[in-house]
């Protein structure tokens, strides 16, 4: 019997999983609720993702080679990529997601425009999962009630994953991101031609950062905070609008977006023959809030495990088989998540430590280590002298941060 796999969710995680499966000849169904979905997202991708996932130049709006870090006291630190071949890709999710999804479908994945409303779990080891969903292929909002039987399910359906709920994967803490897309006058847009900005401070986020990222013909301006502070989100957005006011002058809001961001992996990411990837699994990094690359990578790694353990679809993999994906994932990226968690804990707790963080970013060795880690997803250890210098600079910056932080700042309340 040929293996049947359903991938629920057509973002980077789901589409990359479906592509890997169908290339191996496995019967693959890719279910996406909104084929024109434009997920609220900064849209930044690392350089390694372009080559690793064979992304064409036309889906990348901007090649950012300059980053400006702006502290609570409005100290600006410019971070520039020296290598002309290096850049941070800025994308629109509706364009990136559509390309990846369409590519999977062109290779043979059976693309279904449908909304999953229930996953029926198997009674035995070889019994199928039954997906109950509304099929929207007729163009109706309500859709036609339909069922699908498969042997394996990949949940790539985002932070509010119905697959995760169905398999009792457990909960996670999450942040809320709020973003406005703003079309700027030509001269203002020229300023952001290859520049992105990150603002830190209690006025824009008590536990994260705010951003101005350039897109094709507009900028994305947003902020994020833990869900316990979500009642503050509009005031925090007003904070970033105020901090960047002179650069956004004359801009017109063309879209307002909000979405949840996972803060750590779910307690259970594989249950039975169902596995979670991307946001559904909780694969967003702290400190940087990066999720696109890790979503695509987790989808591919999960699918590769299914291909390998099923002998290219000749047998049904077990829970133990699928958990190999988790071991590989945690071994490859576990340290990255822990380090970024630590950085957020140390540097985002007060305006003084945020000042220290921005000051540290002015150091060339810190910049090189940071960009190597981000652009290529590899961490090359610094030589002992450089490491000693960075450690000393960190301590010095933390001590000076209290003097640099704005004395008049008061925490935002909900009033």
VOGU-3710 file (C-alpha; in Angstrom, 3 decimals, decimal comma):
1> xxxxxxxxxx> 0,000/0,000/0,000  1,396/3,406/-0,986  1,947/5,848/1,878  -0,478/8,780/2,031  0,521/11,990/3,807  -1,578/15,084/4,501  0,210/18,370/5,121  -2,116/20,885/6,757  -0,983/24,458/6,127  0,526/25,910/2,972
11> xxxxxxxxxx> 3,119/28,307/4,388  6,892/27,727/4,122  6,811/24,789/6,574  3,981/22,941/4,863  5,018/23,679/1,289  8,630/22,595/1,843  7,435/19,411/3,528  5,065/18,657/0,652  7,765/19,320/-1,948  10,181/16,906/-0,271
21> xxxxxxxxxx> 7,540/14,196/0,048  6,266/14,390/-3,507  9,797/14,360/-4,931  10,188/10,972/-3,248  7,045/9,700/-4,969  4,849/9,781/-1,860  1,137/10,542/-2,297  0,917/14,016/-0,771  -2,032/16,297/-0,013  -1,356/19,957/0,801
31> xxxxxxxxxx> -4,317/21,671/2,469  -4,400/25,467/2,715  -7,344/27,575/3,885  -6,437/30,798/2,030  -4,451/30,512/-1,187  -3,962/34,304/-1,262  -2,982/34,479/2,394  -0,702/37,380/3,376  0,589/36,458/6,801  1,570/39,440/8,974
41> xxxxxxxxxx> 5,349/39,146/9,134  8,518/41,227/8,867  9,472/38,964/5,968  13,251/38,851/6,509  15,065/35,718/5,321  18,751/34,757/5,701  21,041/34,505/2,691  21,471/30,743/3,080  17,735/30,213/2,528  17,943/31,644/-1,001
51> xxxxxxxxxx> 20,332/28,955/-2,214  19,207/26,145/0,082  15,572/26,434/-1,021  16,342/27,571/-4,583  14,447/30,857/-4,338  14,329/32,982/-7,517  15,489/36,594/-7,456  12,083/37,987/-8,395  10,393/36,974/-5,139  12,878/38,989/-3,049
61> xxxxxxxxxx> 11,719/42,605/-2,781  14,838/44,107/-1,266  18,428/43,067/-0,600  19,193/44,745/2,682  22,902/45,283/3,331  22,580/47,953/6,012  20,920/47,652/9,403  20,373/50,493/11,833  19,980/49,661/15,528  18,342/52,456/17,537
71> xxxxxxxxxx> 18,539/52,526/21,336  16,038/53,902/23,890  18,008/57,178/23,960  17,918/57,226/20,127  21,576/56,363/19,759  21,975/54,929/16,252  24,427/52,176/15,394  24,964/51,365/11,729  25,716/47,765/10,832  26,885/47,263/7,253
81> xxxxxxxxxx> 27,669/44,095/5,355  31,133/44,445/3,812  30,852/41,524/1,389  28,957/42,664/-1,714  27,489/39,176/-2,171  25,851/39,162/1,263  22,409/40,509/2,088  19,270/39,947/4,120  16,351/39,174/1,840  13,111/41,089/2,407
91> xxxxxxxxxx> 10,006/39,340/1,139  6,236/39,656/1,206  4,739/36,508/2,652  1,961/36,386/0,061  4,658/36,201/-2,642  7,065/33,820/-0,878  4,348/31,466/0,365  2,595/31,423/-3,005  5,810/30,513/-4,814  6,693/27,642/-2,462
101> xxxxxxxxxx> 3,135/26,289/-2,467  2,791/26,465/-6,254  6,144/24,754/-6,717  5,068/21,855/-4,512  1,841/21,558/-6,503  3,673/21,669/-9,847  5,799/18,731/-8,683  2,726/16,644/-7,920  1,413/17,578/-4,476  -2,400/17,594/-4,510
111> xxxxxxxxxx> -3,239/21,155/-3,463  -6,570/21,486/-1,660  -8,162/24,840/-0,890  -9,810/23,739/2,332  -10,399/24,558/5,981  -9,746/21,727/8,429  -12,291/21,586/11,237  -11,619/18,155/12,750  -8,920/15,484/12,774  -10,201/11,999/13,601
121> xxxxxxxxxx> -7,446/9,966/15,252  -6,798/6,322/14,261  -8,012/3,522/16,534  -5,186/1,139/15,648  -1,537/1,305/14,586  -2,366/0,933/10,917  -5,739/2,625/10,813  -5,905/5,928/8,923  -6,258/9,476/10,189  -9,462/11,030/8,857
131> xxxxxxxxxx> -9,417/14,727/8,044  -12,778/16,477/8,035  -12,584/19,740/6,127  -14,553/22,255/4,086  -13,502/22,177/0,441  -13,570/25,705/-1,044  -12,700/24,681/-4,607  -16,174/25,781/-5,726  -15,365/29,318/-4,601  -17,803/29,390/-1,698
141> xxxxxxxxxx> -16,849/30,621/1,760  -18,710/27,772/3,455  -17,236/25,076/1,232  -18,357/21,472/0,839  -17,928/19,075/3,771  -15,309/16,514/2,702  -13,168/13,803/4,307  -9,698/12,499/3,507  -7,976/9,367/4,855  -4,193/9,346/5,214
151> xxxxxxxxxx> -1,481/7,430/7,056  0,610/10,367/8,317  -0,279/13,981/9,144  2,063/16,977/9,237  0,657/19,949/11,121  2,010/23,130/9,528  -1,068/25,173/10,388  0,472/27,952/12,453  0,403/29,121/16,040  -3,293/28,262/16,482
161> xxxxxxxxxx> -2,775/24,781/15,019  -5,831/22,531/14,972  -3,568/19,544/14,429  -1,707/20,418/17,652  -4,997/20,594/19,545  -6,212/17,313/18,049  -3,101/15,396/19,158  -2,944/17,161/22,548  0,509/18,589/21,814  0,372/20,973/24,762
171> xxxxxxxxxx> 0,519/24,750/24,864  3,246/27,353/24,686  3,789/30,936/25,693  3,403/33,365/22,828  3,917/36,960/21,790  1,663/39,241/19,766  3,008/41,034/16,696  1,295/44,112/15,281  2,287/45,601/11,950  1,227/48,381/9,609
181> xxxxxxxxxx> 2,205/48,418/5,963  2,884/52,036/5,017  3,393/53,424/1,510  5,891/56,277/1,665  6,606/59,204/-0,634  9,361/58,422/-3,139  12,097/60,326/-1,293  11,269/58,618/2,012  11,156/55,193/0,360  14,562/55,839/-1,198
191> xxxxxxxxxx> 16,012/56,097/2,323  14,949/52,481/2,945  16,207/51,219/-0,414  18,590/48,703/1,195  18,190/49,613/4,867  16,197/48,050/7,704  15,756/49,535/11,179  15,316/47,928/14,592  14,233/50,033/17,572  14,494/48,957/21,212
201> xxxxxxxxxx> 13,031/50,643/24,279  10,193/50,294/26,743  8,174/52,761/24,665  8,104/50,389/21,660  8,184/47,014/23,452  8,820/45,921/27,047  10,248/42,558/25,968  10,987/42,597/22,237  11,888/45,146/19,549  10,119/47,238/16,915
211> xxxxxxxxxx> 11,025/47,341/13,240  10,840/49,230/9,974  11,512/46,770/7,146  11,409/47,735/3,445  9,182/45,879/0,978  8,639/46,220/-2,764  6,809/49,578/-2,690  6,191/50,178/1,018  7,624/49,572/4,486  6,417/47,244/7,217
221> xxxxxxxxxx> 6,326/49,044/10,565  5,592/46,931/13,608  6,250/45,783/17,124  5,788/42,738/19,312  5,243/41,916/22,972  4,356/38,937/25,131  0,637/38,135/25,152  0,288/39,227/28,802  0,990/42,749/27,526  -1,234/42,551/24,456
231> xxxxxxxxxx> -3,580/45,238/25,810  -0,643/47,641/25,277  -0,026/46,746/21,649  -1,632/49,850/20,103  0,302/52,163/22,413  3,502/50,310/21,586  2,743/50,709/17,874  2,177/54,411/18,493  5,606/54,375/20,147  7,402/53,074/17,063
241> xxxxxxxxxx> 5,429/55,455/14,837  6,590/58,334/17,070  10,245/57,191/17,146  10,362/56,878/13,340  8,016/59,828/12,651  10,403/61,942/10,574  11,231/58,976/8,332  7,586/57,984/7,865  6,258/61,498/7,248  3,684/61,599/4,448
251> xxxxxxxxxx> 3,168/57,835/4,544  -0,208/56,188/3,966  -1,293/53,046/5,809  -2,353/50,428/3,266  -2,812/47,464/5,611  -2,963/46,659/9,338  -2,022/43,153/10,537  -1,625/41,220/13,793  -0,700/37,627/14,639  0,626/35,411/17,466
261> xxxxxxxxxx> 4,298/34,352/17,621  5,312/31,185/19,516  7,945/31,713/22,191  9,178/28,131/22,643  8,532/24,635/21,214  5,401/22,752/22,232  5,832/20,012/24,863  4,909/17,328/22,301  5,736/17,793/18,631  5,256/14,177/17,504
271> xxxxxxxxxx> 2,304/12,098/18,690  1,529/8,827/16,944  1,920/9,368/13,216  1,322/13,125/13,426  4,171/15,659/13,547  4,262/19,433/13,970  6,514/21,836/12,074  6,999/25,601/11,832  4,906/27,848/14,070  2,663/24,901/14,938
281> xxxxxxxxxx> 5,686/23,313/16,616  6,821/26,595/18,170  9,949/27,139/16,071  10,378/30,908/16,378  13,589/32,188/17,949  13,596/34,563/20,881  15,513/37,840/20,660  15,383/37,932/16,845  11,828/36,626/16,348  12,988/34,723/13,259
291> xxxxxxxxxx> 10,669/32,013/11,993  10,564/31,742/8,180  13,819/29,842/7,661  13,193/27,555/10,621  9,677/26,844/9,374  10,909/25,832/5,927  13,797/23,833/7,380  11,619/21,979/9,890  9,121/21,058/7,172  11,898/19,682/5,003
301> xxxxxxxxxx> 13,603/17,795/7,862  10,330/16,234/8,994  9,504/15,147/5,448  13,011/13,763/4,923  12,559/11,625/8,027  9,247/10,315/6,698  10,819/9,498/3,313  13,751/7,730/4,938  11,847/5,719/7,551  9,054/4,734/5,152
311> xxxxxxxxxx> 11,518/3,491/2,528  10,230/6,104/0,076  6,615/5,380/0,947  6,789/1,578/0,962  5,833/1,285/4,668  3,976/3,309/7,277  6,404/4,960/9,720  5,830/4,669/13,460  5,907/7,302/16,194  9,432/6,174/17,039
321> xxxxxxxxxx> 10,415/6,694/13,396  8,995/10,227/13,310  10,718/11,164/16,564  14,040/10,854/14,745  13,088/14,194/13,176  12,884/15,753/16,645  16,264/14,405/17,706  17,880/15,721/14,537  16,186/19,090/14,890  17,097/19,562/18,546
331> xxxxxxxxxx> 20,683/18,465/17,940  21,090/20,933/15,048  19,259/23,978/16,430  18,696/23,452/20,151  21,744/25,512/21,138  20,695/28,385/18,867  17,331/28,648/20,617  18,924/28,522/24,067  21,490/31,231/23,259  18,872/33,597/21,811
341> xxxxxxxxxx> 16,617/32,950/24,805  19,493/33,936/27,080  20,213/37,081/25,039  16,596/38,194/25,308  16,592/37,548/29,062  19,798/39,543/29,602  19,387/42,455/27,200  15,636/43,101/26,908  14,785/43,426/30,587  15,282/47,218/30,971
351> xxxxxxxxxx> 16,172/50,306/28,981  19,617/50,240/30,571  20,349/46,748/29,245  18,868/47,703/25,858  21,307/50,611/25,693  24,080/48,130/26,446  22,839/45,834/23,688  22,906/48,588/21,066  26,362/49,722/22,225  27,645/46,162/21,814
361> xxxxxxxxxx> 26,297/46,080/18,262  28,758/48,854/17,378  31,630/46,365/17,736  32,854/44,862/14,443  33,605/41,459/15,976  30,107/41,280/17,457  28,632/42,274/14,099  30,599/39,614/12,223  29,667/36,834/14,649  26,017/37,921/14,585
371> xxxxxxxxxx> 25,769/38,081/10,812  27,640/34,809/10,270  25,165/33,144/12,596  22,124/34,756/10,958  23,084/34,642/7,275  24,472/31,117/7,216  22,930/29,464/10,284  26,374/28,374/11,427  28,210/29,574/14,509  31,972/29,832/14,079
381> xxxxxxxxxx> 33,619/30,138/17,516  35,669/33,310/17,961  39,318/32,952/18,823  40,012/33,275/22,573  41,271/36,875/22,380  38,208/38,041/20,449  35,940/36,138/22,837  37,669/37,765/25,822  37,272/41,198/24,245  33,562/40,632/23,583
391> xxxxxxxxxx> 33,008/39,426/27,150  34,752/42,511/28,568  32,801/44,781/26,241  29,539/43,156/27,303  30,259/43,796/30,976  31,338/47,366/30,277  28,260/48,066/28,174  25,964/46,715/30,875  27,599/49,004/33,444  27,304/52,072/31,171
401> xxxxxxxxxx> 23,737/51,257/30,151  22,249/52,788/33,309  23,887/56,126/32,520  22,783/56,065/28,865  19,129/55,050/29,371  16,582/57,907/29,218  16,009/59,005/32,828  12,553/60,393/32,093  11,176/57,130/30,701  8,204/55,639/32,513
411> xxxxx> 6,607/52,291/31,661  3,516/52,498/29,455  0,257/51,582/31,125  -3,041/50,538/29,585  -4,859/53,801/30,314
//
